[in-house]
Amino acid sequence: MFGKRGNEGFGKSGAGAPPPTPSHAPTPTPNVSAPPQSSTTLMEPARESASPRQQVTPPPMQTPQRRRPARTEEYYDTKAQVFGALIDTIDLSQLSKLDGESAREEIRDIVNDIITIKNFAMSISEQEELLEDICNDVLGYGPLEPLLARDDIADIMVNGAGQTFIEVGGKTIESEIRFRDNSQLLSICQRIVSQVGRRVDESSPICDARLPDGSRVNVIAPPLAIDGPALTIRKFKKDKLTLDQLVRFGAITPEGATVLQIIGRVRCNVVISGGTGSGKTTLLNCLTRYIDTDERVITCEDTAELQLQQPHVVRLETRPPNIEGEGEITMRDLIKNCLRMRPERIIVGEVRGPEVFDLLQAMNTGHDGSMGTIHANNPRECLSRMESMIAMGGYTLPAKTVREIIASSVDVVIQAARLRDGSRRITQITEVVGMEGDVIITQDLMRYEIEGEDAAGRLIGRHVATGIGKPHFWDRARYYNEEKRLAAALDEMEDKSKV
C-alpha cells in the first residue's frame, strides 16, 4: 500500500455509524496519466423499419444499459470527504509507477480503509459505486468513464457540470451523468488535451484533441462558454462498419453496395457529401476497403479517424497554432506536401476551404481514385460549395474555368443523410458527366425515396434506380474488368425499382 502515513490502523471496509456532518471543502483533482481502455464508436445506425418493397434485416438489439440512480448532494459530499482523505494519504509518485489495474487495486484498498475509519454508512452497492467513481477521477476521465465504455453511444455532449447529453441510435437524449462542479469538468478537459500536447484555459479557451482510442474531442472553456466548460466527444468505433453491414441496416441496397464497391475499385475520384453526423467518414472508410493492397495511399485529416487496412498507408494530420499563434500546419500544406510523396491515391478526411483546389488538381494529375468529404445537403450543392471554397482561397479564375476543373476532376458524388428519425441513408449516387455551356451536368444512378412513416414514427422508403444502364465511368469499369458486374448490379437495381 502506497500511503504516506504507512499503516495507521487502516482496516478493511465495513459498515459503521451514521455519517458525520458533510464538509464542503474543495477537493483537488490529481494529474495521474493512465489512459483508460474503452470501446467507442463513430456512427451507430438507428433501428430501421423495413420498406414494404424492400426487406431489411434489422441490426441486433443493444443490450439495455443499467440506469444509475440520480446522485444526491449527500453522495457528492461523502465522495468529497473520501477523495480529500485519499489525496492526503496516497503517494502519487509511487502510484504513477504502477500499471492501470494495479493502481486501481491500490486506490480501492485505501478508499475501503477510509470508509471504515470514518464510519460512513453505505450499502455494498453504494460503496462499489463510490470506489469506481474515485478510481475514474484519479486514473481516468471521471464521470465520463461509463459513457466512454458504452459502445452504443456515438456522441457525448457536456454542457457544463450539471448537464450531459448523449446520442444513441441517432437520437439525442439527456444522460444522468453530472460532474461535481465546473472545476472538476475543466480539470478532466485539461487532462484530455494534455495528452496531445495542448492546453485549455482562459488564455487558450478553444481546443481540439483526441482520446488515446482516436475519439475526437472539442473543448471550449470560460470565458467563451458562459455556463461552464463545454466538452464534445465524437466517439471512435474500433470495429468499423462495412458496406455489408450498411446493407443490413438498410442504409443501401445490396445492388447499390455493389456499385459503390466498383466505384472504389476502378479508381473513380469520389466526393462524399452530407451533413454533420450523416456518416460521411464511416462511408469513406467503407470505400477504402476496396483499394488494392499494392497502392500507396496518403491520408490528410484534421483529426486522424480513417482506418485503412492496406499495408502501404501514410497518415498525415494538421497541426493548430501554438499559444503564440505560430507553427500552424493547414490541410492545404499537407495536400501540397503529399503530392511530393509519390501518392497513388490521396484521401482527405474533410475538405473545408481552399485546399479543395489542390485536391482537384491532384485528381487531375494522375492521382485517380482520390477521395474526400464535404458538408453539403445534396450533390448539386456539393459542387457549388467546391466552387465557393475555391473563391475563398483568393483565386480570380473565371466561374466557367472553375466549373471545368471540377467537372474534369470529380467522377462521383455520394450523398449521405441523417433522416429525422435518426436513421442514416445513402440517398444519392450521382456521377458528374461534364459541362454543357456554363453548367456542370450530373446524372443520378440511384436515389432514396421516402414513402411515409410507420406507427412508431420511423420513416419508410426505398432505393430506386434512375434507369441509367451505362454510367459515364463505364470505360473505366471495363478497364478494370468490372463492366459485367456493374451492368448486372444496375439491371437488378432497375428490376427491383419496377416491382
SVG drawing of the C-alpha trace seen along z (x, -y; Angstrom):
<svg xmlns="http://www.w3.org/2000/svg" viewBox="-49 -37 57 47">
<polyline fill="none" stroke="black" stroke-width="0.4" points="0.0,0.0 1.4,-3.4 0.3,-5.5 2.3,-8.4 1.2,-7.5 2.1,-3.9 -0.2,-1.6 -2.2,-4.0 -4.7,-1.4 -6.5,-1.3 -8.5,1.9 -10.8,3.4 -14.2,2.0 -17.3,2.4 -20.5,0.6 -20.3,-1.8 -22.3,-4.5 -24.3,-7.3 -22.2,-9.7 -20.9,-12.9 -21.8,-16.4 -20.6,-16.7 -17.8,-19.0 -17.9,-21.3 -14.2,-21.9 -13.0,-21.9 -11.1,-18.8 -8.2,-18.9 -8.1,-16.5 -4.7,-14.8 -3.0,-14.5 -2.0,-10.9 -1.7,-9.7 -3.1,-6.2 -5.2,-6.2 -8.4,-4.3 -9.4,-1.5 -12.7,-1.9 -14.7,-0.7 -16.0,-3.6 -18.0,-4.2 -18.1,-6.7 -21.5,-6.0 -24.3,-3.9 -27.2,-3.4 -30.7,-3.6 -33.2,-0.8 -34.9,-0.5 -38.4,0.1 -38.4,2.4 -40.0,0.9 -42.9,2.9 -40.9,3.3 -37.6,4.0 -36.8,6.5 -34.2,5.2 -32.8,7.3 -32.7,5.1 -29.5,4.8 -29.2,6.8 -30.8,5.2 -28.4,3.4 -28.1,4.8 -30.0,2.4 -27.7,0.4 -28.4,0.3 -29.5,-3.2 -27.7,-4.6 -29.8,-6.3 -29.6,-10.1 -26.8,-11.3 -27.8,-13.2 -25.9,-16.1 -25.1,-13.7 -23.4,-11.4 -21.2,-14.2 -20.4,-15.4 -19.3,-11.9 -17.3,-11.5 -15.6,-14.8 -14.5,-13.8 -13.3,-10.4 -11.4,-11.9 -9.8,-14.5 -8.6,-11.9 -7.3,-9.8 -5.2,-12.7 -3.7,-13.2 -2.9,-9.5 -1.7,-8.3 1.7,-8.8 1.0,-9.8 4.7,-9.4 4.6,-5.7 1.1,-5.2 2.2,-6.6 4.7,-3.8 2.0,-1.1 0.0,0.2 -3.7,-0.8 -5.1,2.3 -2.6,2.4 -3.2,-1.3 -6.9,-0.8 -6.5,2.0 -4.3,-0.2 -6.8,-3.0 -9.7,-0.7 -7.8,0.7 -7.1,-2.7 -10.7,-4.0 -12.1,-1.0 -9.9,-1.7 -11.0,-5.4 -14.7,-4.5 -14.1,-2.1 -12.2,-4.7 -14.7,-7.5 -17.7,-5.2 -19.7,-6.1 -22.9,-4.1 -23.1,-2.7 -24.5,0.4 -22.3,2.7 -23.6,1.3 -23.1,-2.3 -19.6,-1.6 -18.8,0.1 -20.2,-2.8 -18.1,-5.2 -15.0,-3.2 -15.5,-3.1 -16.1,-6.9 -13.0,-7.7 -10.8,-5.4 -12.2,-7.1 -11.4,-10.5 -7.8,-9.6 -6.9,-7.4 -9.4,-8.2 -11.9,-10.7 -14.1,-10.8 -17.9,-10.7 -17.2,-10.3 -15.9,-6.8 -19.2,-4.9 -20.2,-6.8 -16.9,-6.1 -17.3,-2.4 -20.6,-2.1 -20.4,-1.0 -23.9,-2.3 -23.1,-5.9 -22.0,-8.0 -21.5,-11.4 -21.1,-12.8 -22.1,-16.5 -21.3,-18.0 -22.9,-21.5 -21.3,-22.5 -21.1,-20.4 -24.8,-19.7 -25.9,-18.7 -24.7,-15.9 -26.4,-14.7 -25.6,-11.6 -26.5,-10.4 -27.8,-6.8 -29.3,-5.2 -29.4,-8.6 -31.4,-10.3 -30.1,-12.8 -31.1,-12.1 -30.1,-13.5 -27.8,-11.4 -27.9,-11.1 -24.1,-11.8 -23.1,-15.1 -19.8,-16.5 -19.1,-17.7 -18.6,-21.3 -17.1,-23.2 -13.6,-22.9 -13.7,-19.1 -15.0,-19.3 -12.3,-21.7 -9.7,-19.5 -10.8,-16.5 -10.8,-18.6 -7.2,-19.6 -6.2,-16.0 -7.6,-15.0 -5.9,-17.8 -2.6,-17.5 -2.1,-14.0 -1.7,-15.6 0.5,-18.5 -2.3,-21.1 -3.8,-23.1 -7.2,-24.7 -7.6,-27.7 -8.6,-31.3 -5.7,-32.3 -6.4,-29.4 -10.2,-28.6 -10.7,-26.6 -9.0,-23.3 -9.3,-20.2 -7.8,-17.0 -8.4,-13.3 -8.5,-10.4 -6.0,-7.6 -8.5,-5.4 -8.9,-8.1 -12.2,-9.7 -12.4,-13.3 -12.7,-15.9 -13.6,-19.6 -13.4,-21.8 -14.5,-25.4 -13.9,-26.9 -14.9,-30.1 -15.0,-33.0 -16.2,-31.9 -18.5,-29.3 -20.8,-31.2 -22.3,-28.3 -19.0,-26.4 -16.8,-24.3 -18.5,-22.7 -17.0,-19.3 -18.0,-17.4 -16.7,-13.9 -17.3,-12.2 -16.6,-8.6 -14.4,-6.3 -15.6,-2.8 -12.8,-0.3 -14.7,2.3 -15.5,0.1 -18.6,0.7 -18.5,2.4 -20.8,2.0 -22.3,5.4 -23.3,4.0 -24.7,0.9 -26.9,3.1 -28.2,5.0 -29.0,1.6 -30.9,0.5 -28.6,-2.4 -28.1,-1.0 -29.4,1.9 -27.1,4.9 -27.0,3.7 -26.2,0.2 -23.4,1.6 -22.0,3.4 -22.0,0.2 -20.1,-1.5 -17.6,1.3 -16.9,1.0 -16.6,-2.8 -13.9,-2.3 -12.2,0.5 -11.9,-1.3 -10.3,-4.4 -13.1,-6.9 -12.5,-10.3 -15.1,-10.4 -16.6,-13.1 -18.8,-12.1 -21.3,-14.8 -23.5,-15.1 -24.5,-17.0 -23.0,-16.7 -23.4,-13.2 -24.7,-11.7 -21.9,-9.1 -19.5,-10.6 -16.3,-9.4 -17.9,-5.9 -18.8,-5.7 -15.3,-6.9 -13.9,-4.1 -16.1,-1.6 -15.0,-2.6 -11.3,-2.5 -11.6,1.3 -11.7,1.8 -8.4,0.1 -5.8,2.5 -3.2,3.6 -0.3,2.6 -1.4,-1.1 0.4,-3.8 -2.3,-5.8 -1.7,-9.0 -4.4,-10.4 -4.8,-14.0 -7.0,-14.8 -7.7,-17.4 -8.2,-14.6 -7.0,-11.1 -10.2,-9.0 -9.7,-6.9 -8.8,-3.2 -7.3,-2.0 -6.3,1.7 -3.9,1.5 -0.2,2.2 1.2,-1.0 -0.6,-3.9 0.9,-7.2 -1.3,-9.1 -0.9,-12.9 -2.6,-15.2 -2.9,-19.0 -1.4,-21.0 -3.1,-24.0 -1.0,-27.1 0.7,-27.2 -0.1,-29.7 1.9,-32.4 -0.1,-31.8 2.8,-30.1 3.6,-26.7 0.2,-26.0 0.2,-23.3 -3.0,-23.6 -4.8,-21.0 -3.6,-22.8 0.0,-22.4 -0.5,-18.7 -2.0,-18.2 0.7,-20.2 3.4,-18.2 1.8,-14.8 2.0,-15.5 5.8,-15.2 5.5,-11.9 4.5,-9.8 1.0,-9.0 -1.3,-6.9 -4.4,-7.9 -5.0,-10.9 -7.7,-10.6 -8.8,-13.8 -10.8,-13.3 -12.8,-16.6 -12.5,-19.4 -13.4,-22.7 -11.7,-25.5 -9.3,-26.4 -7.5,-23.1 -10.2,-21.8 -8.4,-23.4 -5.2,-21.4 -7.2,-18.2 -8.9,-18.8 -5.5,-19.5 -4.2,-16.2 -7.2,-14.3 -6.4,-15.8 -2.7,-15.0 -2.5,-11.2 -3.9,-10.5 -7.1,-8.8 -9.1,-7.2 -8.6,-10.1 -11.5,-10.7 -12.7,-13.3 -15.8,-14.5 -17.6,-17.8 -20.5,-19.3 -23.4,-19.7 -27.1,-18.8 -27.2,-17.4 -24.8,-16.6 -25.6,-19.8 -24.9,-21.9 -21.7,-20.0 -20.4,-21.1 -21.4,-24.7 -19.6,-24.6 -16.5,-23.5 -16.7,-26.5 -17.3,-28.7 -14.3,-27.3 -12.0,-27.9 -13.1,-31.5 -12.4,-31.7 -8.7,-30.9 -8.4,-34.2 -8.3,-32.7 -9.5,-35.0 -10.4,-32.3 -13.5,-32.8 -16.5,-30.8 -16.6,-28.6 -12.9,-27.7 -13.5,-26.6 -16.5,-24.5 -14.5,-22.9 -11.8,-21.9 -14.5,-20.5 -16.2,-18.6 -13.0,-17.1 -11.8,-16.1 -14.8,-14.6 -16.3,-11.4 -18.9,-10.5 -20.7,-12.3 -22.2,-10.1 -24.8,-11.7 -25.2,-10.6 -28.0,-11.8 -29.3,-11.5 -33.0,-11.5 -35.4,-12.9 -36.0,-9.6 -32.3,-9.2 -31.5,-6.7 -28.7,-7.1 -29.2,-6.6 -27.2,-6.9 -29.7,-9.0 -28.0,-9.5 -25.2,-8.2 -24.6,-10.9 -21.9,-11.0 -20.5,-14.1 -20.9,-13.8 -19.2,-17.0 -20.1,-20.6 -22.8,-22.0 -22.2,-25.7 -21.5,-27.1 -23.4,-24.4 -22.0,-21.1 -24.1,-18.2 -24.8,-15.4 -26.9,-12.3 -28.2,-10.1 -27.6,-6.4 -29.7,-5.8 -31.7,-7.8 -33.7,-7.2 -37.4,-8.0 -39.3,-8.4 -42.8,-7.0 -44.2,-7.7 -43.7,-6.6 -44.8,-3.7 -46.8,-3.8 -43.5,-4.2 -42.5,-7.4 -39.8,-5.6 -39.5,-6.6 -40.4,-4.1 -38.6,-4.5 -36.7,-2.6 -33.8,-3.0 -34.7,-3.2 -32.7,-3.2 -33.0,-6.0 -32.7,-3.8 -29.1,-4.6 -27.8,-1.4 -24.3,-2.6 -22.7,-5.1 -20.2,-7.7 -17.4,-5.7 -18.3,-2.6 -15.0,-2.6 -13.1,-2.8 -15.0,0.2 -14.2,2.1 -10.5,1.2 -10.6,3.0 -12.8,5.9 -15.7,4.8 -18.2,3.9 -20.2,7.2 -20.7,6.9 -21.6,3.2 -24.2,4.0 -25.7,6.8 -26.0,4.6 -27.6,1.7 -30.1,4.1 -31.1,5.8 -31.5,2.4 -33.8,1.3 -35.8,4.5 -36.4,4.1 -37.5,0.5 -40.3,1.6 -41.8,4.0"/>
</svg>
